[in-house]
Amino acid sequence: MTSTKLREKMDSFEAMRTGLLDQLSSLPEDVLRARPLDDKWSVLEIVEHMAVAEREVLLGLPEFSEIKGYKRSFKNKVMLKVVMFVLGNRIRVKVPSRTMNPKGDVSLADVRAAWDESQDWFRNYVASCDEEALVRAVFKHPVSGPIDPIQAVDMSIAHFNGHKAQIDRLLELSQAEQ
C-alpha cells in the first residue's frame, strides 16, 4: 500500500470519527450516559473505549525517536487475522486489556480532545515515515502483538465500525424509551 492510499484511508476514518463525535455532541448528556441495556456500556463509555484503546495500541504516543520496530512471529500474524476477523464480523469479545476499559467519568469533550491528540500524533508519525517504515511493526495490540501503521489504520476502522453499529443500536433504544 502506498502512503497516498494510507492517507486516503486515514482521511476516511477521520471523516467517520469526527462525524460520530459531531453527531454525539448534539445529544443531551443523559442520552450519552444512558444504559438502556443492563450491564452494558453507555454511548459515552463506548466512545471513550475507542479512544483509549487506540492510544494504548499506539503505545501512549511516544516521542518519534523512542519508537522501535518489533519482530512479528508467525503466531502474531495469525492472531492479527483472528483479531481482524473478530472486529470485521462484530463478534463480541472481552476487552483485551483492562486499560482499554472506559472509566466512565469523563465528558465527551474530554474524550474528543484525547482522541484528537492521538489522531494528530498518528498523522504526524505517518507523515514522518517513508514507504518502508509504513510496513514496519512499531505498535502493539494486546492480542495480535506488533502491527505496522497500515494495520493500525485497518484495525481502527474495523474497531470503529463495530462500535458505531453498537452506538446506533443504543441510540435507537434511547429514543424508543422517550
MDAnalysis code that builds the backbone (N, CA, C; Angstrom):
import MDAnalysis as mda
import numpy as np

u = mda.Universe.empty(534, n_residues=178, atom_resindex=np.repeat(np.arange(178), 3), trajectory=True)
u.add_TopologyAttr("name", ["N", "CA", "C"] * 178)
u.add_TopologyAttr("resid", np.arange(1, 179))
u.add_TopologyAttr("resname", ["MET", "THR", "SER", "THR", "LYS", "LEU", "ARG", "GLU", "LYS", "MET", "ASP", "SER", "PHE", "GLU", "ALA", "MET", "ARG", "THR", "GLY", "LEU", "LEU", "ASP", "GLN", "LEU", "SER", "SER", "LEU", "PRO", "GLU", "ASP", "VAL", "LEU", "ARG", "ALA", "ARG", "PRO", "LEU", "ASP", "ASP", "LYS", "TRP", "SER", "VAL", "LEU", "GLU", "ILE", "VAL", "GLU", "HIS", "MET", "ALA", "VAL", "ALA", "GLU", "ARG", "GLU", "VAL", "LEU", "LEU", "GLY", "LEU", "PRO", "GLU", "PHE", "SER", "GLU", "ILE", "LYS", "GLY", "TYR", "LYS", "ARG", "SER", "PHE", "LYS", "ASN", "LYS", "VAL", "MET", "LEU", "LYS", "VAL", "VAL", "MET", "PHE", "VAL", "LEU", "GLY", "ASN", "ARG", "ILE", "ARG", "VAL", "LYS", "VAL", "PRO", "SER", "ARG", "THR", "MET", "ASN", "PRO", "LYS", "GLY", "ASP", "VAL", "SER", "LEU", "ALA", "ASP", "VAL", "ARG", "ALA", "ALA", "TRP", "ASP", "GLU", "SER", "GLN", "ASP", "TRP", "PHE", "ARG", "ASN", "TYR", "VAL", "ALA", "SER", "CYS", "ASP", "GLU", "GLU", "ALA", "LEU", "VAL", "ARG", "ALA", "VAL", "PHE", "LYS", "HIS", "PRO", "VAL", "SER", "GLY", "PRO", "ILE", "ASP", "PRO", "ILE", "GLN", "ALA", "VAL", "ASP", "MET", "SER", "ILE", "ALA", "HIS", "PHE", "ASN", "GLY", "HIS", "LYS", "ALA", "GLN", "ILE", "ASP", "ARG", "LEU", "LEU", "GLU", "LEU", "SER", "GLN", "ALA", "GLU", "GLN"])
u.atoms.positions = np.array([
    [0.851, -1.181, 0.000],
    [0.000, 0.000, 0.000],
    [0.891, 1.236, 0.000],
    [0.542, 2.186, -0.814],
    [1.320, 3.412, -0.872],
    [0.872, 4.363, 0.229],
    [1.739, 5.322, 0.504],
    [1.384, 6.312, 1.524],
    [0.155, 7.116, 1.102],
    [-0.056, 7.287, -0.204],
    [-1.247, 8.004, -0.684],
    [-2.509, 7.237, -0.322],
    [-2.514, 5.931, -0.560],
    [-3.683, 5.114, -0.214],
    [-3.899, 5.090, 1.297],
    [-2.806, 5.049, 2.051],
    [-2.932, 5.071, 3.507],
    [-3.545, 6.384, 3.956],
    [-3.081, 7.490, 3.406],
    [-3.655, 8.789, 3.780],
    [-5.142, 8.861, 3.417],
    [-5.528, 8.251, 2.292],
    [-6.945, 8.218, 1.915],
    [-7.751, 7.442, 2.963],
    [-7.220, 6.313, 3.416],
    [-7.890, 5.544, 4.468],
    [-7.970, 6.355, 5.753],
    [-6.884, 7.045, 6.071],
    [-6.858, 7.868, 7.281],
    [-7.881, 8.998, 7.182],
    [-7.982, 9.614, 6.014],
    [-8.960, 10.689, 5.813],
    [-10.388, 10.159, 5.943],
    [-10.631, 8.969, 5.403],
    [-11.947, 8.356, 5.518],
    [-12.283, 8.069, 6.982],
    [-11.313, 7.515, 7.709],
    [-11.519, 7.238, 9.121],
    [-11.783, 8.533, 9.880],
    [-11.019, 9.567, 9.571],
    [-11.192, 10.850, 10.260],
    [-12.591, 11.417, 10.012],
    [-13.091, 11.275, 8.796],
    [-14.435, 11.759, 8.486],
    [-15.484, 10.980, 9.289],
    [-15.314, 9.672, 9.384],
    [-16.255, 8.864, 10.173],
    [-16.181, 9.238, 11.649],
    [-14.967, 9.372, 12.150],
    [-14.744, 9.660, 13.570],
    [-15.315, 11.023, 13.946],
    [-14.974, 12.037, 13.182],
    [-15.475, 13.379, 13.510],
    [-16.980, 13.475, 13.275],
    [-17.486, 12.747, 12.280],
    [-18.931, 12.723, 12.056],
    [-19.670, 12.167, 13.262],
    [-19.147, 11.072, 13.810],
    [-19.758, 10.488, 15.007],
    [-19.677, 11.460, 16.179],
    [-18.502, 12.018, 16.404],
    [-18.329, 12.936, 17.533],
    [-19.219, 14.166, 17.390],
    [-19.355, 14.684, 16.168],
    [-20.240, 15.828, 15.936],
    [-21.689, 15.449, 16.216],
    [-22.096, 14.268, 15.742],
    [-23.461, 13.787, 15.993],
    [-23.721, 13.682, 17.494],
    [-22.785, 13.084, 18.207],
    [-22.971, 12.876, 19.645],
    [-22.940, 14.183, 20.423],
    [-22.192, 15.168, 19.945],
    [-22.106, 16.439, 20.674],
    [-23.428, 17.187, 20.675],
    [-24.327, 16.810, 19.772],
    [-25.638, 17.474, 19.734],
    [-26.652, 16.805, 20.664],
    [-26.250, 15.702, 21.289],
    [-27.178, 14.971, 22.158],
    [-27.023, 15.406, 23.611],
    [-28.104, 15.309, 24.371],
    [-28.028, 15.650, 25.801],
    [-27.131, 14.655, 26.552],
    [-26.535, 15.136, 27.595],
    [-25.631, 14.325, 28.433],
    [-26.313, 13.055, 28.939],
    [-27.585, 13.160, 29.326],
    [-28.263, 11.974, 29.862],
    [-28.421, 10.880, 28.806],
    [-28.555, 11.247, 27.547],
    [-28.636, 10.248, 26.470],
    [-27.273, 9.576, 26.289],
    [-26.206, 10.375, 26.347],
    [-24.851, 9.821, 26.186],
    [-24.486, 8.868, 27.321],
    [-25.003, 9.146, 28.502],
    [-24.663, 8.327, 29.678],
    [-25.690, 7.231, 29.989],
    [-26.786, 7.208, 29.245],
    [-27.846, 6.218, 29.495],
    [-27.335, 4.806, 29.206],
    [-27.878, 3.880, 29.984],
    [-27.567, 2.462, 29.789],
    [-28.876, 1.704, 29.562],
    [-29.390, 1.762, 28.335],
    [-30.660, 1.084, 28.078],
    [-30.567, -0.441, 28.181],
    [-29.370, -0.964, 28.117],
    [-29.164, -2.406, 28.286],
    [-28.385, -2.630, 29.578],
    [-28.921, -3.438, 30.461],
    [-28.259, -3.708, 31.735],
    [-26.857, -4.263, 31.515],
    [-25.940, -3.827, 32.363],
    [-24.554, -4.309, 32.352],
    [-23.826, -4.061, 31.032],
    [-24.270, -3.091, 30.252],
    [-23.592, -2.724, 29.001],
    [-23.139, -1.272, 29.109],
    [-22.144, -0.947, 28.336],
    [-21.633, 0.423, 28.341],
    [-22.632, 1.402, 27.755],
    [-22.498, 2.643, 28.191],
    [-23.259, 3.739, 27.599],
    [-22.571, 4.153, 26.297],
    [-23.237, 5.001, 25.538],
    [-22.650, 5.532, 24.307],
    [-21.328, 6.231, 24.621],
    [-21.329, 7.048, 25.663],
    [-20.111, 7.779, 26.025],
    [-18.982, 6.823, 26.432],
    [-19.324, 5.768, 27.136],
    [-18.298, 4.795, 27.522],
    [-17.733, 4.058, 26.309],
    [-18.559, 3.783, 25.327],
    [-18.082, 3.127, 24.099],
    [-17.097, 4.042, 23.381],
    [-17.454, 5.309, 23.258],
    [-16.571, 6.263, 22.578],
    [-15.275, 6.425, 23.368],
    [-15.375, 6.486, 24.675],
    [-14.165, 6.570, 25.499],
    [-13.288, 5.339, 25.279],
    [-13.909, 4.166, 25.238],
    [-13.156, 2.925, 24.982],
    [-12.423, 2.993, 23.642],
    [-13.105, 3.467, 22.602],
    [-12.455, 3.543, 21.290],
    [-11.224, 4.434, 21.341],
    [-11.341, 5.548, 22.037],
    [-10.212, 6.484, 22.122],
    [-9.065, 5.925, 22.955],
    [-9.372, 5.330, 24.109],
    [-8.282, 4.824, 24.959],
    [-7.652, 3.566, 24.366],
    [-8.435, 2.761, 23.651],
    [-7.881, 1.563, 23.008],
    [-6.887, 1.964, 21.921],
    [-7.259, 2.959, 21.145],
    [-6.356, 3.432, 20.094],
    [-5.047, 3.946, 20.701],
    [-5.171, 4.714, 21.746],
    [-3.986, 5.278, 22.391],
    [-3.078, 4.178, 22.932],
    [-3.673, 3.115, 23.487],
    [-2.854, 2.012, 24.004],
    [-2.125, 1.301, 22.869],
    [-2.812, 1.040, 21.770],
    [-2.175, 0.381, 20.633],
    [-1.033, 1.254, 20.093],
    [-1.213, 2.556, 20.158],
    [-0.169, 3.488, 19.705],
    [0.890, 3.718, 20.782],
    [0.911, 2.862, 21.773],
    [1.939, 2.851, 22.826],
    [1.988, 4.133, 23.641],
    [0.855, 4.807, 23.769],
    [0.803, 6.006, 24.598],
    [1.385, 7.238, 23.946],
    [1.543, 7.218, 22.635],
    [2.033, 8.361, 21.853],
    [3.458, 8.780, 22.236],
    [4.422, 7.904, 22.079],
    [5.804, 8.244, 22.454],
    [6.433, 9.258, 21.499],
    [7.550, 9.801, 21.922],
    [8.337, 10.635, 21.009],
    [8.750, 9.755, 19.824],
    [8.766, 10.322, 18.643],
    [9.100, 9.518, 17.463],
    [10.464, 8.846, 17.596],
    [11.393, 9.512, 18.246],
    [12.744, 8.952, 18.411],
    [12.756, 7.719, 19.313],
    [11.697, 7.546, 20.103],
    [11.612, 6.398, 21.011],
    [10.954, 5.177, 20.358],
    [10.401, 5.354, 19.181],
    [9.689, 4.263, 18.518],
    [10.701, 3.267, 17.975],
    [10.434, 2.004, 18.269],
    [11.316, 0.953, 17.781],
    [10.492, -0.087, 17.046],
    [11.156, -0.831, 16.211],
    [10.484, -1.898, 15.479],
    [10.436, -3.174, 16.300],
    [9.419, -3.972, 16.043],
    [9.256, -5.257, 16.727],
    [9.222, -6.367, 15.687],
    [9.757, -7.501, 16.062],
    [9.660, -8.664, 15.184],
    [8.279, -9.279, 15.355],
    [7.746, -9.753, 14.239],
    [6.448, -10.422, 14.270],
    [6.669, -11.913, 14.078],
    [6.100, -12.672, 14.967],
    [6.191, -14.125, 14.850],
    [5.045, -14.625, 13.968],
    [5.118, -15.880, 13.622],
    [4.021, -16.496, 12.876],
    [2.736, -16.387, 13.686],
    [2.845, -16.617, 14.988],
    [1.672, -16.519, 15.862],
    [1.074, -15.111, 15.808],
    [1.923, -14.074, 15.809],
    [1.425, -12.698, 15.716],
    [0.646, -12.493, 14.415],
    [1.161, -13.028, 13.336],
    [0.499, -12.864, 12.041],
    [-0.858, -13.567, 12.030],
    [-0.914, -14.745, 12.629],
    [-2.179, -15.474, 12.721],
    [-3.153, -14.729, 13.627],
    [-2.657, -14.271, 14.765],
    [-3.531, -13.572, 15.715],
    [-4.060, -12.264, 15.132],
    [-3.286, -11.599, 14.297],
    [-3.782, -10.390, 13.638],
    [-4.975, -10.741, 12.758],
    [-4.880, -11.821, 12.034],
    [-6.005, -12.254, 11.188],
    [-7.228, -12.582, 12.055],
    [-6.993, -13.212, 13.196],
    [-8.095, -13.539, 14.118],
    [-8.738, -12.248, 14.634],
    [-7.915, -11.310, 15.087],
    [-8.440, -10.035, 15.606],
    [-9.239, -9.309, 14.521],
    [-8.699, -9.254, 13.322],
    [-9.398, -8.562, 12.237],
    [-10.703, -9.281, 11.876],
    [-10.711, -10.597, 11.941],
    [-11.937, -11.359, 11.697],
    [-12.980, -11.027, 12.764],
    [-12.550, -11.029, 14.013],
    [-13.457, -10.720, 15.125],
    [-14.021, -9.311, 14.965],
    [-13.147, -8.347, 14.695],
    [-13.616, -6.969, 14.531],
    [-14.505, -6.819, 13.304],
    [-14.097, -7.417, 12.207],
    [-14.846, -7.291, 10.959],
    [-16.211, -7.946, 10.995],
    [-16.350, -8.959, 11.833],
    [-17.619, -9.670, 11.929],
    [-18.392, -9.301, 13.190],
    [-17.902, -8.297, 13.882],
    [-18.564, -7.758, 15.076],
    [-18.880, -8.838, 16.101],
    [-17.919, -9.704, 16.309],
    [-18.056, -10.756, 17.303],
    [-17.733, -10.147, 18.660],
    [-18.631, -10.323, 19.589],
    [-18.428, -9.752, 20.924],
    [-17.372, -10.545, 21.673],
    [-16.397, -9.824, 22.187],
    [-15.335, -10.422, 22.995],
    [-15.042, -9.485, 24.163],
    [-14.359, -10.005, 25.158],
    [-13.935, -9.150, 26.269],
    [-12.867, -8.189, 25.778],
    [-12.807, -7.064, 26.421],
    [-11.762, -6.094, 26.109],
    [-10.413, -6.754, 26.412],
    [-9.470, -6.695, 25.479],
    [-8.225, -7.448, 25.653],
    [-7.257, -6.911, 26.706],
    [-7.520, -5.727, 27.202],
    [-6.647, -5.127, 28.210],
    [-7.503, -4.259, 29.130],
    [-7.298, -4.380, 30.422],
    [-8.084, -3.572, 31.371],
    [-7.924, -2.086, 31.130],
    [-6.761, -1.688, 30.636],
    [-6.540, -0.261, 30.394],
    [-7.374, 0.266, 29.232],
    [-7.997, -0.644, 28.474],
    [-8.876, -0.232, 27.380],
    [-10.321, -0.061, 27.839],
    [-10.590, -0.349, 29.102],
    [-11.931, -0.154, 29.642],
    [-12.159, 1.332, 29.911],
    [-13.371, 1.808, 29.635],
    [-13.666, 3.211, 29.953],
    [-13.770, 3.409, 31.454],
    [-13.393, 4.598, 31.887],
    [-13.553, 4.941, 33.303],
    [-14.980, 5.400, 33.570],
    [-15.595, 6.002, 32.545],
    [-16.983, 6.411, 32.663],
    [-17.204, 7.728, 33.374],
    [-16.132, 8.439, 33.690],
    [-16.287, 9.691, 34.434],
    [-15.769, 10.900, 33.658],
    [-15.688, 10.762, 32.338],
    [-15.182, 11.865, 31.522],
    [-16.293, 12.393, 30.625],
    [-16.106, 13.598, 30.169],
    [-17.084, 14.211, 29.275],
    [-16.761, 13.857, 27.830],
    [-17.726, 14.048, 26.961],
    [-17.490, 13.835, 25.538],
    [-16.401, 14.781, 25.041],
    [-16.380, 15.996, 25.529],
    [-15.344, 16.959, 25.122],
    [-13.952, 16.454, 25.507],
    [-13.832, 15.871, 26.694],
    [-12.539, 15.331, 27.113],
    [-12.122, 14.139, 26.257],
    [-13.075, 13.268, 25.964],
    [-12.774, 12.116, 25.104],
    [-12.350, 12.596, 23.729],
    [-13.081, 13.565, 23.209],
    [-12.753, 14.091, 21.878],
    [-11.354, 14.696, 21.864],
    [-11.021, 15.461, 22.877],
    [-9.699, 16.092, 22.930],
    [-8.592, 15.036, 22.960],
    [-8.775, 13.996, 23.750],
    [-7.766, 12.934, 23.834],
    [-7.670, 12.176, 22.521],
    [-8.815, 11.899, 21.903],
    [-8.817, 11.154, 20.643],
    [-8.223, 12.008, 19.524],
    [-8.540, 13.312, 19.527],
    [-7.930, 14.224, 18.551],
    [-6.414, 14.218, 18.689],
    [-5.941, 14.224, 19.931],
    [-4.492, 14.209, 20.170],
    [-3.864, 12.943, 19.590],
    [-4.494, 11.803, 19.805],
    [-3.981, 10.546, 19.259],
    [-3.950, 10.579, 17.738],
    [-5.026, 11.058, 17.148],
    [-5.087, 11.114, 15.689],
    [-4.066, 12.095, 15.115],
    [-3.892, 13.240, 15.752],
    [-2.883, 14.205, 15.300],
    [-1.490, 13.585, 15.391],
    [-1.214, 12.923, 16.504],
    [0.085, 12.262, 16.689],
    [0.303, 11.230, 15.593],
    [-0.705, 10.397, 15.339],
    [-0.573, 9.346, 14.335],
    [-0.355, 9.937, 12.948],
    [-1.112, 10.967, 12.618],
    [-0.931, 11.614, 11.297],
    [0.492, 12.156, 11.150],
    [0.992, 12.788, 12.188],
    [2.357, 13.318, 12.140],
    [3.375, 12.189, 12.030],
    [3.125, 11.091, 12.735],
    [4.043, 9.955, 12.644],
    [4.055, 9.413, 11.218],
    [2.885, 9.186, 10.644],
    [2.816, 8.651, 9.277],
    [3.490, 9.605, 8.299],
    [3.298, 10.901, 8.483],
    [3.933, 11.885, 7.604],
    [5.456, 11.820, 7.691],
    [5.972, 11.369, 8.831],
    [7.423, 11.276, 9.005],
    [8.010, 9.980, 8.433],
    [7.144, 9.074, 8.008],
    [7.590, 7.753, 7.538],
    [7.822, 7.720, 6.034],
    [8.823, 6.935, 5.644],
    [8.960, 6.616, 4.228],
    [8.138, 5.351, 3.973],
    [8.075, 4.906, 2.727],
    [7.252, 3.745, 2.379],
    [7.657, 2.505, 3.172],
    [8.940, 2.333, 3.399],
    [9.434, 1.163, 4.136],
    [8.973, 1.183, 5.596],
    [8.947, 2.358, 6.188],
    [8.555, 2.472, 7.593],
    [7.069, 2.187, 7.806],
    [6.285, 2.354, 6.759],
    [4.842, 2.132, 6.899],
    [4.498, 0.656, 7.085],
    [5.432, -0.233, 6.753],
    [5.176, -1.668, 6.923],
    [6.053, -2.267, 8.025],
    [6.654, -1.401, 8.819],
    [7.456, -1.872, 9.956],
    [6.569, -1.894, 11.197],
    [6.571, -3.011, 11.891],
    [5.727, -3.167, 13.087],
    [6.318, -2.346, 14.225],
    [5.615, -1.274, 14.569],
    [6.090, -0.383, 15.628],
    [5.057, -0.167, 16.733],
    [3.848, -0.670, 16.527],
    [2.787, -0.557, 17.517],
    [2.455, -1.949, 18.037],
    [1.692, -2.007, 19.133],
    [1.359, -3.313, 19.705],
    [-0.102, -3.380, 20.125],
    [-0.749, -4.399, 19.631],
    [-2.105, -4.723, 20.078],
    [-1.965, -5.817, 21.127],
    [-2.767, -5.781, 22.197],
    [-2.600, -6.762, 23.269],
    [-2.838, -8.222, 22.858],
    [-3.559, -8.452, 21.768],
    [-3.787, -9.823, 21.321],
    [-2.924, -10.173, 20.115],
    [-2.926, -9.329, 19.105],
    [-2.190, -9.656, 17.881],
    [-0.707, -9.358, 17.974],
    [-0.331, -8.540, 18.937],
    [1.083, -8.184, 19.061],
    [1.461, -7.070, 18.107],
    [2.700, -7.077, 17.609],
    [3.200, -5.980, 16.780],
    [2.410, -5.781, 15.489],
    [2.107, -4.511, 15.207],
    [1.433, -4.144, 13.957],
    [2.089, -2.897, 13.385],
    [1.946, -2.737, 12.090],
    [2.517, -1.568, 11.423],
    [1.443, -0.481, 11.279],
    [1.822, 0.707, 10.835],
    [0.844, 1.795, 10.710],
    [-0.342, 1.471, 9.805],
    [-0.100, 0.758, 8.724],
    [-1.199, 0.392, 7.817],
    [-2.186, -0.522, 8.544],
    [-1.661, -1.503, 9.244],
    [-2.522, -2.414, 10.003],
    [-3.244, -1.669, 11.123],
    [-2.576, -0.700, 11.709],
    [-3.202, 0.084, 12.774],
    [-4.435, 0.830, 12.250],
    [-4.326, 1.385, 11.052],
    [-5.465, 2.094, 10.466],
    [-6.586, 1.110, 10.148],
    [-6.236, -0.013, 9.538],
    [-7.260, -1.021, 9.221],
    [-7.959, -1.499, 10.489],
    [-7.195, -1.699, 11.550],
    [-7.767, -2.150, 12.816],
    [-8.666, -1.060, 13.408],
    [-8.235, 0.187, 13.343],
    [-9.049, 1.292, 13.862],
    [-10.381, 1.385, 13.132],
    [-10.353, 1.224, 11.817],
    [-11.583, 1.297, 11.030],
    [-12.525, 0.159, 11.405],
    [-12.001, -1.057, 11.494],
    [-12.837, -2.210, 11.847],
    [-13.400, -2.056, 13.261],
    [-12.570, -1.590, 14.181],
    [-12.992, -1.375, 15.561],
    [-14.095, -0.311, 15.619],
    [-13.871, 0.770, 14.910],
    [-14.842, 1.858, 14.858],
    [-16.179, 1.364, 14.305],
    [-16.145, 0.650, 13.186],
    [-17.378, 0.212, 12.544],
    [-18.212, -0.677, 13.464],
    [-17.558, -1.567, 14.178],
    [-18.282, -2.426, 15.112],
    [-18.941, -1.628, 16.217],
    [-18.193, -0.702, 16.775],
    [-18.754, 0.099, 17.863],
    [-19.757, 1.132, 17.365],
    [-19.597, 1.600, 16.147],
    [-20.578, 2.543, 15.586],
    [-21.936, 1.866, 15.480],
    [-21.943, 0.609, 15.045],
    [-23.203, -0.136, 14.971],
    [-23.811, -0.298, 16.366],
    [-22.964, -0.542, 17.346],
    [-23.409, -0.680, 18.736],
    [-24.001, 0.646, 19.232],
    [-23.336, 1.740, 18.933],
    [-23.818, 3.065, 19.330],
    [-25.161, 3.354, 18.678],
    [-25.281, 3.049, 17.396],
    [-26.551, 3.292, 16.697],
    [-27.694, 2.519, 17.355],
    [-27.438, 1.269, 17.747],
    [-28.471, 0.475, 18.423],
    [-28.853, 1.106, 19.763],
    [-27.858, 1.546, 20.523],
    [-28.143, 2.181, 21.822],
    [-28.950, 3.465, 21.647],
    [-28.612, 4.241, 20.642],
    [-29.355, 5.489, 20.417],
    [-30.798, 5.198, 19.993],
    [-30.992, 4.141, 19.222],
    [-32.360, 3.742, 18.846],
    [-33.145, 3.330, 20.096],
    [-32.504, 2.561, 20.966],
    [-33.160, 2.145, 22.210],
    [-33.491, 3.346, 23.093],
    [-32.575, 4.294, 23.155],
    [-32.813, 5.500, 23.967],
    [-33.992, 6.291, 23.421],
    [-34.086, 6.405, 22.109],
    [-35.205, 7.141, 21.505],
    [-36.524, 6.405, 21.745],
    [-36.492, 5.084, 21.704],
    [-37.706, 4.289, 21.918],
    [-38.222, 4.445, 23.347],
    [-37.305, 4.662, 24.294],
    [-37.701, 4.818, 25.697],
    [-38.311, 6.181, 25.974],
    [-38.076, 7.152, 25.106],
    [-38.570, 8.515, 25.355],
    [-40.001, 8.697, 24.953],
])
